[in-house]
């Protein structure tokens, strides 16, 4: 496994060509079957860039998760690893190369 030597005899793993991974609720595969059974890793620096890259693979994806102003729809949630996306309007949250962006529908009702 590739590694970087830190000091005499001490190594740490280094991910070469690391890119964010995308995971989503299976419900979305009903509307975007091209994404099913596919490991999605895309180069991007922000949430909006990652969603645009997904839209290139599955046209119409951003129309489904974003409103007409480009903000995240009310019943859609995004998290980067275990942290909910903060900027739901402009989606400027940074997505680290080793992160997973989770896309899922928010539950509502009672």
C-alpha positions, 0 to 999 in steps of 0.5 A, spaced: 500 500 500 502 506 498 505 510 504 508 517 506 514 516 511 513 521 516 519 519 520 524 513 521 520 507 521 513 511 521 508 511 515 501 513 514 496 511 508 495 516 503 489 515 498 492 517 491 487 520 486 482 521 492 475 523 490 468 524 494 464 518 494 456 519 493 451 515 496 443 516 496 437 513 498 435 507 493 428 511 492 432 516 487 434 510 483 427 509 481 427 516 477 435 515 475 436 508 474 443 510 471 445 511 478 443 504 481 449 499 482 454 504 481 459 507 485 459 514 484 466 518 485 466 525 482 472 530 483 468 536 486 470 542 491 463 544 493 456 540 494 453 544 488 459 542 483 458 535 486 450 535 484 452 538 477 457 532 476 451 527 478 446 531 473 451 530 467 451 522 469 443 523 470 440 528 466 434 531 471 437 530 477 438 537 479 431 538 477 429 533 482 433 535 488 433 543 487 428 548 486 427 553 481 432 558 485 438 552 485 436 551 493 436 544 496 428 542 496 425 542 503 424 534 503 431 533 501 437 532 505 444 532 504 450 530 509 457 530 508 460 524 512 456 525 518 455 533 518 448 536 515 450 541 509 449 548 512 448 552 506 442 549 503 441 555 498 447 556 495 450 549 496 457 552 497 459 547 503 466 544 501 466 536 500 473 533 502 476 529 497 476 523 502 468 524 504 462 521 502 456 526 500 449 522 502 443 524 499 436 522 502 429 525 503 427 528 509 421 525 513 415 529 514 409 528 517 407 525 524 
